[in-house]
Amino acid sequence: MTRLRDLPDPDHMPALDPTYLSSQSALGLGPNDHPPRILLLYGSLRDRSFSRLCVEEAARLLRFMGCETRIFDPSDLPLTDQVDGDDHPAVHELREHAMWSEGMVWSSPERHGQISGIMKLQIDHLPLNMGGMRPTQGRTLAGGSQSFNAVNTLRLLGRWMRMITIPNQSSVAKAFMEFDENGRMKPSSYYDRIVDVMEELVRFTVLTRAHADQLVDRYSERKASGVPIDAANDLSAIAIRSA
């Protein structure tokens, strides 16, 4: 069983004017040896979930810009601590997709001025450290919701999870008015903002993915692990010796 959702009409983007969006948005920013890998999470289980529909629009745009995307379906994800040791197939699969990813998109509805429980549950199932591997650290993140209260929470959580949270962000007010009967987003400034955010996510992912390990390398973790700096290869030490 796979918990990845199929993306309907992946190449059909009626609200996009491709005249103004390059399919190589990150050209020249970093190695382009493989497509950027983006995991998309949404925070509602309704049949007509607007956070999921926004994620699907985002996935189509990311595919247009050369990314490989996966949309995780959280419908059978247990509560944290509900299963001993979080030993549940949905938890294992979510973590595997997180390890696969180089960047993420989080899309949540607003519930009582904040992100939904389903959205928070998925984030809570992603540990900072998992057997020496880090499923979120160093990955890029773009977040969106119906309000900036929820968006700001997603950004805060992303930083807490040691992710590279991109500068741009998006909210879709009254999302129920922004989609047609087929679940496709209508042309609007809200849609254009999603395009902006996905374009920026692709660029930051390509720019940082080759350097993610170095960007999040920490003194405290090196000290705790007993891994000293290699003075022969440390650029700052070399510069001091040369001065």
N, C-alpha and C positions, 0 to 999 in steps of 0.2 A: 504493500500500500504506500502510495506517495501522497504527501500532503501539500503538493504544489498545485496551484490553480492554473488551469489553461487560460491563456489570454485570448479572448474573442476578437476577431478581426484585427490581428496585430498590425497590419499595414494600413488600416483605414483610419485617417485622422482628419475628419471634416472641418475641425476648427483651426487647423494649422495652415499657415501660408508658407510653404517650403522655400519660397523665394528668399526668406529672411533667416533661415536656419541651416547651418552647414551640417552635413553628415560627418564632418571631420572637425568637430568643435574644439578638440584638444590638440590639434596638429601642432607639433613642435614643442609641446610642453613636457614631454617625457617619452620613454620607450613605448612603441606601439606594437609590441610583440604578440599581444593577445588582447581580445576584447575586454574592457573593464567589466568586472563581475559585480552585479548589484542585486542585493536581496531587498525585497519590498514587503513591509508589514503593514497591516491595516487593523483597525480597532473596533469593528462592528460585525455582528453575525446576522444582521437582517438580510432578507432576500435582496432588497434594494438598498444596499449599504453604500452611502455616498463616499465614505472613506475608502472602501474597496474600489468604487468606480474611479475615484481620483488616482488611486494607485495604478489602476489599469491604464488610465490616460498617461500617467508618468512612465509606465513600462513601455508603452508604444513609442513615446518620445525617446527614451533611452535606447531602444532597439534601432530607431532611425539614426541615432548618433553612434551606432556601432557597438553597443553594449550587449552583454549577455545578462538576461534578467531571470529572476525566480520570485514568484509571489507565494508566500507561505499562507496556508489555510489553518487558522488556529482553532477550528471548531471543536476538536476533541482534546485540546490542551488542558491538562489537569491544573488545579490550583497548586501553587507552590507548597511543598511539604504535605500535600495530600497523598502522594505516593512515596513510600520509603526510599530515600536517596534519589528522588526524582527519576526513578527508573521506569520511564514510560516511553513508548515508541515516539509519541509526538514531541516530547522534550528532546530525545536523542536526535530526531530529524531536524528540529529547529536549530540545535547547536551545530549540526553538521553543515547546514546551509550557511550559518553565520561564519563558520570557519572557511567555507568556500569563498565567501564574499570579500570584495575589496572596498565596498561602499554599501550604504543602506539608505532606504527611504522609509520613513515612519509617517503614517497617515492616521489620524485619530479623530473621531467625532468629539464634540465638547459635551461633557456631562457635568452638570453643576459647576460650570466654570473651569473644568479641568479635563484631562485626558480620560478616556474610558478605562474601565477595569480590564477589558480584554487587551488593550494596548499595553497597559502597565504589566499585565501578566506575562506577556511575551518577553518584555524587557527583563523582568525579574527572573526569567528562566535562562538568561544569558549571564553566566558568571564572569567575573573579572579574570579569574584564573581557573583553568580546567586541565588538570594534569600537566601543568607547565605550558599549556597553550592558552592563548588569549583570544576569545572569539569576537571581541569588539575593539580591542586596543589598536590604534593606528588606522582604523578604517574611517572613511569619510561618511558623513551623515547629512541628509537633508530631511527636514520635517515640515509637516503641514497639518492644518486643522481648520475648523470653522471659526476659531477665534484666536487672538494672539495670546490670551491666557494659556490655552492649551499648547500653542506653538512654543511659547517660552518654556513651558515645562519639558517639552520634548528636547529642546536645546540644552536645558539644564541636565537632564538625564543623559544626553549624549556626551556632555563633557564629563559627567561623573563616570561614565563607562569608558572614558579615556579615548573617545572618538574625536576625529578632526571634524568639528561641526562647521559647515561652510557658512560664510557671512550672510548669504541670502536666505529667505524663508518665505512661506506662502500661507495665506489663509483664504478660505472660500466661504464668505458669509452667505447665509441662507442657501446652502448647497442644494436643497431640494428644488430651487428655482433654476439651477444652472445646468441641468441635465434633461435631455429629451426623453421620449417614451422608450427609446432603444438603449437608454443608459449611456448615451454619448454626450460629452460636455459641449455646450453651445459656445460659439465664438464670444469671447468677452475679455475684459482686462484680467479677470481671475484666471482664465485659461492661459493668457499670455504670461502671467506671473509664474504659473507652473512650468511653462517652457523655459523661462529665465532660470528658475531654480534647478531644473534638470540639466540645462546647459552648463551651469556653474558646477554642479555636482560632477559631471563628466570631466570637466577641466581639472578640478581639484583632485579627483581620483587619479587621473593620469599623472598629474604633477607630483603627487606625494607617494604613490604606492611603492615606487622603487626605493623610497627613503623612509618608509614607515617604521622599520625596526630602529633606525637611528633616531628618528624624531621622538620616539617614546622611550628611548633607552634612559633609565633612571639610576642615579647615584645610589638611592636607598635600596633598590632591587639588586644592583651589583654587589653592594655591601652585604646584604642578607644572603646572597648566593655565594659569597666568597669569590667573586670574579673580578680581579683587579684590572685596571686599565693597562692595555698593552702600549707602553710608552713608545715603542718603535713605530707604531702605526697611528698613534693619536695625533691628530693634526695640530691641536692646541699646544701639545708638548713640543712638537717639532718646530712650531713657530717661535716658541719661547727660546729654544736652543739656538735658533738662527738669528735672534735679535742681537 
